[in-house]
Amino acid sequence: MRDRGRESHENYGREAAGQRQNAYLTVYLALCLSVILSLFLTLLDGVRRNGARLEAECVTDIGLQSILAEYHRELMKQYNLFAIDSSYGTAACGKSNTEAHLLKYLSRNVSYDDIFLSDYLYRDFFALTVERAELTKGSILTDYQGAVFRDSAVDAVKDDIGLDLLQSLQDWMQKVEVNGLEEGKEETKKEELDKEIEEWVEAYDGTQVEVEEGRWETVEIENPTDELESQKSKGILRLVIGSETDLSPNTLNTENLIMDRMQKGQVNRGNMEREEGTQAQELTERFLFQEYLLRYMGRYGMEHEEDALRYQIEYLIAGKDSDVENLRSVANRLCVLREAANAMYLMSDETKKNEIRIAAAALCALILQPGLAPLMEGAILLAWAYAESIYDVKSLLSGGRIPLLKDSGSWHYSLTAALEGGLRDQATEGDGLCYQDYLRIFMMLTDQDTITARAMNMVEADIRKTPGNAAFRLDGCYGAVEAYIRIGSAYGFQYEITRQKSYR
């Protein structure tokens, strides 16, 4: 009996000890599970927060890329320029339109509404909503007097154009500037000489002089360049082209184009800073901008029929409202430059100077007025240079080439042919600079801001001719934007993101 009692007591003790051990394990597991669960929930919250942040950043990038993808199609097609047209085909442009488009793209990318059976098959783990989308900065093509437009144009061609031509252009520019070929002094000098010769005519023409003893003759003084001067009155275009009827009749109404709005202070302005380059970089970029214009705009002999003006490069140089007037202005400028270069050559060529002296001396001997010889020499030289310049311009406009400074091998007219004033010789191919090269010189000599403004005028006018773009404005086109995005979550956290995107 005692043995069984002791055994029962020992069994009870063991059972109690086992129960206490089970209780310890339960508490231990409960404590472990609470720690693990806390860690799991913390990790889950971290995953949600960081995942939501990643999604917010991805959505922001996608949204900004989406509005950049809405670049103006005609602007890209005609001029290879990428820009967001903030009017989106309407009459009103402004950043609020682009903000609305950005908000739409952001909201669509955080929404599950377009997913099939989203309410049953998916759960929005992040529950994001776009609370704010604002364009805080923008770079408009017309900013900095069109410098942003120039930058975009340079980007469009800089990988395709070598800089070898720039060195040649600099050499041409140096010759023009050193020799004063753009000053137009020759025409002024010719007018002065003609006036002095006219004074001799008024004083001595018709007078009687004794040739021999007892024999008198009437003095008849004529300016040997009169025939050539009569040709000038026809106008430069008739001399170098023949008839103006075959020229483009297009005119440009500049009212409400970008230049007009800039003068009136009616342009939109961005607020993004532009980095200035060094002097060498600016020269290179100016050259590349000119090459861009020559590539994408028409000129005489290489017209774009669909454009507002067909002689667009001539418009950039002259700034007139019609194709005919722009071509006339450039042709006159070409004639002035060529006349100066030709006169300089004649003064350096002793053979041709002797021809001029002999002709002037012979003429003055016939009219018995040797004192008139120096005036005649100057008038003949300038008339010869002018006749040669008409041939030069005719050659250039018909696709030929004329060297900037001539020599005996490239000279065309004889003195007799020049003074006859026919000027009907057909142009030949020749060597030297082509018409486009002379346009390069004139563009480089024209103020860069003026060239840029006129180029923007042309772009606006051309784009407005296309369907759906009647109200197109370059000052409504963004080349770069900076956006502030605020995205919130139903789980209580919020993200603020600032991003900058551009086409460059």
NUGU-583147 format. One record per atom (N, C-alpha, C): y, x, z. Coordinates in pm, whole numbers, plus 50000, padded with zeros to 5 digits. Example, Ala and Ser with C-alpha at 12.3 -4.5 7.8 and 13.67 -1.06 7.14 Angstrom:
! NUGU-583147
494315131950780
495505123050780
496705132050780
497755128550708
498945136750714
500035129050787
! end
This chain:
! NUGU-583147
498815008350000
500005000050000
501255008850000
501255018650081
502405027750085
502575034849952
501425038249894
501535045749768
502135036949659
501695023949655
502245015149553
503725012349579
504155011149702
505565008749734
506415020549691
505895032449724
506665044449684
506775045249532
505655041749465
505655042449318
506625032249260
506665020049319
507595009649272
509035014149293
509285020149406
510635025049434
511045035849334
510145044749303
510445055549209
510705049949069
509885039249034
510115032948902
511495026548896
511895020049000
513215013549003
514335023848989
514125035349053
515135046049044
515265051348902
514085052748841
514155057648702
514835047548610
514545034848629
515175024648545
516685024448567
517125025648690
518565025548719
519245037648654
518545049148660
519115061148599
519225059348448
518185053148389
518245050648243
519365041448206
519605031248285
520705021948257
522065028848267
522185037648369
523465044848381
523685053848259
522625060248208
522775068748089
523185060447967
522565048447954
522955039547842
524415035447852
524905033247972
526305029347991
527225040847952
526855052947990
527665064547948
527735065647796
526635063547727
526595064647581
527475054047516
527435042247573
528275031347518
529745034747529
530125039547645
531535043447665
531905054847571
531005064447558
531255076047472
531425071747327
530485063047283
530595058147145
531855049947124
532195041847227
533405033647215
534645042547203
534675053147285
535815062247278
535845069547144
534655074147098
534595081146969
535025072146854
534515059646858
534855050346749
536345047346747
536935046346865
538385043446868
539175055146810
538735067446843
539415079246787
539195079846636
537935077746596
537635078246453
538385067346378
538395055246438
539095044246374
540595047146364
541145052846469
542575056446466
542835066746356
541945076946350
542085087046247
541955080846108
540955072046094
540745065545965
541965057245924
542475049646020
543655041445989
544875050045959
544975061346032
546085070546004
545945076445864
544715080745831
544485086045697
544725075445591
544275063245620
544475052245525
545955049645503
546725049845611
548175047845599
548815059345522
548315071645550
548845083145477
548535082245328
547295078045298
546915076345157
547805065845092
548035054845164
548875044245108
550295049245085
550835056145184
552215060945172
552355071145058
551455081045058
551555091344955
551165086044817
550185077344814
549835071244687
550965062744633
551615055444724
552755047244682
553905056044634
554115067344703
555165076644659
554855082144520
553585085944501
553185091044369
553365080344262
552955068144293
553115057444195
554585054744168
555415055244271
556855053044253
557455063744161
557035076244181
557545086944096
557045085543953
555775082043937
555225080043803
555905068443732
556095057643806
556765045943749
558195049443708
558875057443790
560245061643758
560265069843629
559355079643619
559305087843499
558965079543375
557995070543391
557615062143278
558775053143237
559495047643336
560635038843306
561725046143230
562045058343275
563085066143207
562635070443069
561365074343056
560855077842924
560885065642832
560675053942888
560675041742806
562055038642751
563105040542832
564445037842778
564865048742679
564365061142697
564625071442598
563915068242466
562755061742477
562015057942356
562725047142277
563715040742337
564495030542266
565685036842193
565485048742138
566575055342065
566945047041942
568175049041897
568665041341784
567965045941656
567255036941591
566415040641478
567225045141356
568305038341324
569105042141208
569805055541230
570255057941352
570905070641383
569925082141365
568695079941405
567675090241387
567285091541240
567165080341170
566725080541031
567745087540940
569025084340959
570045089640870
570545103540912
570635105741043
571285117941091
570425126341185
569175122141207
568255129941291
568835132341431
569535122441483
570085123041618
569405112841706
569045117141827
568395108241923
569405104242030
569565091142048
570485086142151
570115071742183
570335067942311
570125054142354
571365046142317
571195035842236
572315027042203
572395016342312
573375017542399
573445008542514
573894994342477
574214992042349
574534978442307
573274970742268
572224978042230
570954972142189
571154961542080
572024964741984
572234955941871
573224944841895
573854944642012
574834934242042
576244939742022
577234931342050
578634935542032
579164942842153
578444942442265
578934948642389
578004959842431
578584971542454
577784982842502
578204986342644
577304992342719
577614996042856
576354999642931
576535006843041
575355011543114
574595000243180
575264988843204
574574977543267
573424972643179
573584973243047
572504969242957
571304978542971
571584991442977
570505001142992
569854999843130
570654997243232
570084995043367
569144983143368
569504972643295
568644960843289
567324964143220
567374971943114
566154976143046
565314985043137
565954994043209
565225002843300
564554994743410
565284985143467
564714976643572
563514968843521
563584964043398
562474956643340
561234965443329
561404977643279
560254986643264
559674990543400
560534993243496
560054996843630
559274985443693
559824973443682
559174961843745
557834958943679
557774960343548
556504957743479
555434967843521
555844979943549
554864990343582
554384989943725
555054982743812
554544981143950
553904967543970
553894959443864
553354945843875
551914945343826
551104936143889
549724933843847
549584920443774
550714914343740
550664900843684
549984900243548
550034911143472
549444910843339
547994915543338
547404917543458
545994921643466
545124909043477
544064908443400
543194896743396
542564894143533
542744881843583
542184877543713
542584887043825
543844891243822
544294900843923
544214895244064
544394882244080
544354876444214
542954876544274
541934877444190
540564876744238
539844890244234
540184898344135
539444910744118
540134922844178
541444921844202
542184933544249
543014929744371
543304940044445
544264938544553
545304949644539
546564945644548
547654955344536
547704963744663
547124975644655
547014984344773
548384989644816
549344990644721
550654996244754
551734985644770
551594974444699
552544963144708
553994967744690
554224974744577
555564980044551
556424969844477
557704970144504
558694962244431
559924970944408
560534969444293
561744977044259
562944969844317
563634976444407
564784970344472
566104973444404
566164985244337
567434989044274
567164999244164
567884997744053
567825007543943
569245009143890
569795021043909
571205023443874
571335036643798
572095036543690
572425048843619
573645055043686
573415065843758
574505072143831
575305081843745
574675087543642
575355096643551
574865094143409
575735097443315
575365096043175
576175105443088
575555110342984
576245118842887
576315111142756
577545107542715
577775099842593
578095109442480
577655106142359
577805115242245
579255119142219
580195110342253
581605113142224
582305120842335
581595124142444
582225131342555
582705145142513
583725149942585
584305163242560
584765164642415
585485154442369
586025154342232
584905155942127
583755150342157
582645150842062
581765163042075
581975171242178
581165183242195
579685179742218
579435168542285
578045164342308
577405160542175
578165154142088
577685151041952
577335163841878
578205173841889
577925186841824
576665193141879
576505192642011
575305198442072
574045191942018
574065178742006
572895171641954
572635175341809
573705176841730
573555180641590
572975194641578
573445203841661
572935217541659
571455217741694
571055209841793
569635209141830
568765204441714
569355196141626
568585190541515
568275200741406
569055211741400
568865221141288
568635235641330
568805238641456
568815252841497
567485259941473
566395252441469
565095258841444
564815260641295
565655255041209
565395255341065
566335264440987
567405268841050
568445276240977
568565290341033
568475299940945
568655313840985
570125317240998
570405328341064
571785332341089
572285342840990
571485346040887
571935355840788
573195350940718
573235338040689
574395332340620
575665333440705
575515333340837
576675334340925
577415347340903
576695358340886
577335371240862
578105371040730
577515364940627
578215363740499
579465355340513
579345344340588
580495335640609
581615342940682
581255351040780
582275358740851
582965368740758
582215374740666
582815383940569
583765376540477
583365364640431
584245356740344
585535352940418
585355348640542
586515344640622
587475356240641
586945368040663
587785379840682
588595382840556
587945381740439
588665384140314
589765373840293
589475361340325
590485350840308
591675353140400
591395356340525
592475357840622
593265370740602
592575381740575
593265394540557
594165394240434
593705387940328
594475387640203
595395375540192
595385367040294
596285355440293
596025345940178
594745343640144
594415335540028
594685320740049
594875316640173
595125302540202
596615299440221
597455309140206
598875307040237
599625299740127
599145300240004
599785292939896
601125298639853
601335311539870
602625317639836
602845318339686
601775318539608
601895320439464
602645308939398
602335296639438
603015285239378
604505285439411
604815288839535
606215289739574
606935300639496
606275312139482
606855323239407
607055319439261
606095312339203
606215308039063
607395298739046
607585289539138
608715280239131
610045287739138
610085297839224
611315305839235
611605313339105
610555319139046
610735326438920
611165317038808
610545305338801
610915295638698
612365291238714
612795289838838
614185285938863
615155296838816
614805309338844
615665320338800
615675321438648
614515319538586
614465319738439
615305308438382
615265296838446
616065285438402
617555288538410
617935296038511
619345300038520
619745308838402
618835317838361
619085326038242
619185317038118
618315307038112
618355297937998
619695290837990
620145285738106
621415278638108
622575287838073
622465300638111
623575309838088
623615315337947
622445317737887
622425325137761
621805317637645
621055307037671
620415300037560
621475293837468
621335296737340
622265291337242
623485299937218
623615310837292
624765319537271
624545328437150
625615333837096
625565342736981
625635357237027
624745365336974
624775379637004
624785387236873
625465398636874
625555406836753
624325415836745
623485413336644
622265421236627
622605434336557
623335433436452
623815445136380
625305442736353
625895452736307
627335451636281
627575440636177
628265430736221
628605419636133
627545409036123
626345410936192
625305400636187
625035395336327
625135382436341
624985375836472
623775366436468
623135365136582
622005355836594
622175347336720
621575335536713
621605326436829
620435329636920
620735331137048
619685334137147
618965321237185
617635321337173
616815309737215
615805314637321
616095311337445
615265316037557
614265305037595
613005308537598
611955299337642
611085306137747
610675298237841
609745303337942
608345303337881
607685314737871
606375315237806
605285307537881
605595303338001
604585296038079
604805280938075
605765276437993
606075262037991
604885253637950
604105258437851
602955250737805
601935249037918
601735259537993
600795258738105
601345249738215
602655250438239
603265241938342
603145227238306
603205224238177
603065210238136
601665204938167
600675214038165
599315209938198
599195206338347
599965213238431
599895210538575
600255196138608
601165190438529
601625176838557
600525166438541
599445170038474
598325160738458
597565158538588
597695167838679
596945166638804
595685174938801
595315179938915
594195189238924
592875183038879
592635170238913
591345164338880
591165162638730
592215159138658
592105157838513
591875171338448
592395181838508
592205195138452
590805200538475
590215197238591
588915203238624
587735193938601
588005180738593
586915171138573
587065163838441
588285160638403
588525153738277
589015139638297
588275131538367
588645117638391
588245113638531
589115105838594
588825101138730
587985088438731
587735082738615
587005069938610
585555071338655
585015083338639
583615085438679
583465089338826
584585090738895
584525094639036
584245082539124
583825085339245
583515074639339
584775066739374
584695053339371
585845045039407
585885041539556
584965046839634
584835042739774
586055046339856
586395037339948
587465039840044
586935037140184
587635042140282
587195040840421
588275033940503
587885023040567
588785016340660
588555022240799
589495030340844
589305037740969
589665029541093
590145017441074
590505009241190
589265006141273
589365008341400
588295005741498
587125015441486
587275025941407
586285036741412
586625045841530
585755055341559
585865062941683
587185070541695
587695076141584
588965083341591
590105073941630
590085062241573
591115052341604
591025048141751
589825046041800
589665042041939
590015053342035
589715065741995
590075077142079
591605078342092
592305076141982
593765076641986
594345065542072
593655054142076
594125042942156
593605043342299
592755053042331
592185053942465
591195042942496
590435038642394
589515027442411
588065031642399
587735043542445
586365048442436
585725048842573
584405046742575
583645048342698
583435063242725
583405066842851
583255080942887
582105082542987
581365093042967
580295096343061
580825104843174
579935108343266
580335116243383
579375127743411
578725132543305
577785143543322
578445156443271
578315166943349
578955179543313
578235186143195
579025193343116
578495200643001
578725215543023
577695223343000
577785237743022
578435244442902
579455252442926
580145259742821
579375272642788
579375276242658
578705288342615
579685299942603
579155311442575
580005323242552
580675321942416
581615331042389
582335330642261
581375332642144
580425341742160
579445343942054
578575331642033
578175325242142
577365313142131
578155301942064
579425300842097
580245290342038
580405292241888
580545304941844
580635307641701
579345303941631
578225307541690
576925304241631
576735289041625
577095282241734
576925267741737
577865260841639
579075266441619
579975260641521
579385262041380
578835273641352
578195275741222
577035266041203
576175264641303
575025255741293
575475241241278
576555237541345
577075223841331
577535221241188
578215231041128
578635229540989
577435228340896
576405236140922
575205235240838
574535221740855
574575216540976
574045202940999
574805192940912
576125193740913
576935184340835
576645185640686
576505197940638
576205200040496
574825194840460
573925194640555
572565189840529
572495174640530
573225168240619
573055153840638
574195145340581
575215151540526
576315143840466
576465147540319
576965137840241
577115139840099
578395147340064
578455152339942
579635159139888
579635157239738
580715161539674
580775160339529
579635168439466
578915161939377
577765168339313
576475166239388
576525161339512
575335158339591
575645146339681
575915135039614
576365123139683
575205115239744
575485108039852
574555098439909
575105084539875
574445077839784
574975065439728
575205054539833
574375054439937
574445043540034
575515045540141
576175057140143
577125060140251
578475053640226
579245052440335
580575046340326
581475054040232
581455067240240
582125076040145
581055085040082
581205088039954
580215096539889
580585111239900
581875114239911
582315128039927
582665130240074
581635130140156
581865130440301
582365144040349
581815154840296
582275168140339
583735170040302
584125165240185
585525165940145
586395157940242
585865146740292
586605138840391
586775146640521
585735153840563
585835161740686
586945172040675
587155177340555
588165187740534
589545181840515
589635171140433
590945165640396
591385154040483
590445145640526
590795134540614
591505122940546
591365121540413
591975110240342
591055098040349
591615086640309
590855074240321
590055070440198
590085078540093
589335075239971
588655087839919
587565085639846
586835096939788
587695104739690
588445097639606
589255104439504
590305113339570
590975108139672
592015115939738
591435127939813
590275126139871
589635137439940
589235148339841
588665144239728
588265154039627
589495160939569
590555153239545
591785159139492
592355169539589
592355166239716
592895175439816
592085188339821
590765187239819
589915199239824
590045207339695
590135200439581
590295207539453
591625215139450
592685208939500
593975215839508
593895227939599
593205226439710
593075237539804
592255248839743
591215245139670
590425255039598
591285262539497
592115254839425
592965260839322
593955270639384
594525266839500
595465275839569
594775288739610
593585287439667
592845299339712
592485308239593
591985301939486
591585309739370
592805316139302
593915309039297
595115314639235
595595327039310
595545326339443
595955337939523
595015349739499
593705347039496
592735357839473
592885363639333
593135355039234
593285359839097
594575367739078
595645363139142
596905370639133
596765384339197
596045385039307
595825397839374
595035407239283
594055401839213
593295410339122
594175415239007
594975406338948
595825410338836
596795421538876
597305420738997
598235431039044
597535444339069
596215444039083
595475456439109
594865462438983
594855454838875
594235459338751
595325464638657
595355477838637
596415483938557
596355479638411
595165477538359
595045473338219
595715459838197
595425450438286
596015437138271
597505437138305
597905445538396
599335446738425
600095452038303
599485461338232
600115466438110
600225455538005
599195447137993
599255435837900
600445426837933
600625424338063
601725415638105
603075422238074
603195435238100
604445442238074
604795442037925
603785444637842
604005444837698
604445431137648
603755420637697
604105407037654
605515403437697
605865406637821
607195403337872
608275411337799
608005424237775
608995432737706
609205428037563
608105424537497
608235419837358
609025406937351
608785398037442
609485385237445
610975387337471
611295395937566
612705398337600
613425405837489
612675414137415
613295421237302
613665411437192
612815401437171
613095391537067
614345383537097
614555380737225
615725372637262
616885381337308
616675394237295
617745403737324
618235402637469
617285400537561
617635399737703
616685408537783
616815421737777
615905430637849
615955429038000
617065424038054
617175422138199
616295411038252
615795402838160
614915391738199
613455396038216
613145408138175
611745412738173
611045411938308
611655416538419
610935415638548
610575401338586
611485391838560
611185377838591
610045372738504
610075376438376
609025372138286
607665377738327
607655390238370
606395396338414
605795388638530
606625385538628
606115378038743
605625364238704
606375357338620
605975343838578
604685344138497
604555353838408
603335354838326
602135357938413
602295367138507
601175370738595
600675358538673
601605350938731
601205339338811
600635328238723
601165326838601
600615316838510
599195320438470
598955333238443
597615337838409
596645335238525
597095338338646
596265336038765
595955321138781
596935312638753
596725298138766
595705293238663
595865297738538
594915293538435
593495297538472
593345309638524
592015314238566
591495305938683
592375301838772
591945293838888
591455280038845
592065274238740
591585261438688
590155262938634
589925273638564
588555276338516
587605278038634
588045285038737
587195287438854
586805274238921
587785265538943
587505252939011
586595244238925
586845244338795
585985236738703
584545241838712
584385254938716
583045260738726
582365256838857
583105257338966
582535254039097
582095239539104
582925230439053
582605216239061
581455212338968
581185220538867
580075217738777
578805225138817
578825231638934
577625238138985
577555253038963
578625259038911
578635273438888
579015281339012
579145294338993
579495303239104
580675312039063
581555314439159
582725322739137
582855332439254
582955345539229
583125354939341
584475352739409
584505355739538
585735353839612
586845362739558
586525375239532
587465384639471
586865389439339
587595387339231
587065390339099
587255404939060
586525408638954
586735421638889
586785419138738
586885429638660
587015427938516
585795421038454
584645422938515
583435416838461
583365401838484
583995396738586
583935382538617
585195374938572
586155382238512
587375375538465
587075368038336
587715356538318
587375347938204
588455347538096
589655342638131
590675340138029
591395352837984
591655353737854
592575363837803
594005359037828
594955368037818
596345364237842
596805354037740
596445356137614
596865346737509
596305332837534
595015332037567
594385319037592
594995312037713
595335319737814
595925313737933
597295307837903
598145315137827
599495310337799
599515298737701
598465297437621
598385286037530
598185273037606
597625273937725
597525262137812
596465252137774
595475256237694
594425246837657
593545243037775
593045253037846
592235251337968
591035242137947
590445242937829
589305234137800
587975241637799
587975253837837
586735261637834
585685255637925
584455255437876
583355250437957
582975260538064
582625255438178
582245264138289
580875270438262
580655282038320
579365288838310
578805291238449
577555295338453
576885297138583
577565307938667
577555320338620
578215331238691
577525335238821
578135345038887
577645349939016
578725348039121
578315348839246
579285347739354
579025335839444
580085329339489
579985318239582
579915305139506
579105295839556
579035282539496
580045273439565
580165261239516
581105251439571
580855249239720
579575248339756
579225246039896
579675257639985
579655269839933
580115281440009
581625280540036
582365276039936
583815274339957
584085263140056
583245252640054
583385242140155
583115247740295
582175256840305
581905263340435
583165270440485
583855277340395
585075284540433
586135274640481
586335263840405
587365254040442
587035247240574
585755244540597
585365238240724
585625247640841
585345260440820
585575270240926
587075271940954
587905269640853
589345270840870
589975258140927
589205247340934
589695234740987
589375233941136
590285228041212
590095226741357
588755219941387
587995225741479
586655220841507
586665206641563
587595203641652
587665190141707
587985179841600
588825183741504
589155174741394
587935172141307
587205182841273
585965181341196
584995172241270
584865174341400
583915166441480
584305151741481
585575148841504
586035134941508
585815128041375
586115134841266
585915128841134
584425126841106
583605136241151
582145134741133
581655122541210
582155120441330
581755108641407
582235095941340
583425096441279
583895085041200
582895081541090
582415091741020
581495089640911
580175083840961
579695089041072
578425084141127
578555069341163
579625065741232
579815051741268
579915042941145
580695047241047
580875039040927
579555037240852
578745047640844
577475046740774
576485037740847
576385039340977
575445031241055
575845016541051
577135013641051
577584999741051
577254992540920
576955000040816
576584993840690
575144988940689
574354992840787
572944989040791
572764975740864
571724968240832
571524955040895
571414955841046
572134946841113
572044945741258
572864955841336
573684963741266
574454974241334
575954973241306
576444961341282
577854959541246
578794963841358
578334963441483
579194967041596
578824980541657
578104988741583
577645001541637
578815010341680
578645016741797
579665025741851
578985038241905
579505049741863
578955062341915
579265064142063
580375058342110
580685059742252
579875050142338
578885043642278
577925035742354
576545041942351
576465054342300
575175061142283
575015072242387
573955071342465
573675081242570
572675091642519
573035104342539
572105115142507
571335119942628
571845116842747
571175120542873
571605110742980
570725108043074
571025098743184
570455104143314
571095100343422
570565102743556
570495089343626
569325086243685
569105073143746
568735074443893
569245064943971
568865063544111
567955051344121
566735053444171
565735042744180
565345040944326
565365028444373
564875025444509
563735015444497
562575019744550
561365011544543
560845009244684
560634996644719
560124993144852
558694988244847
558064987644963
556684983044973
556594971945077
555674962745054
555454951945151
554884957245281
554434969745283
553864975745403
554914982945486
556174981545448
557244986045536
557854999445507
557505005745396
558165018345366
558925017445235
559765027345210
560715026845099
560885040845040
561125041344907
561295054144840
562585053944758
563335064844769
564545066544690
564355078844601
564505076744469
564215087244373
565405088644278
565815101144255
566855103944156
566255112944048
566365108643924
565785116043812
566815117343700
566725128243627
567595130543512
566725133143389
567025126343281
566265127743158
567225129043040
566805136642940
567635138242820
566735140842700
567315140642582
566585143542458
566545158442428
567295166542501
567375180842472
566265188542544
! end
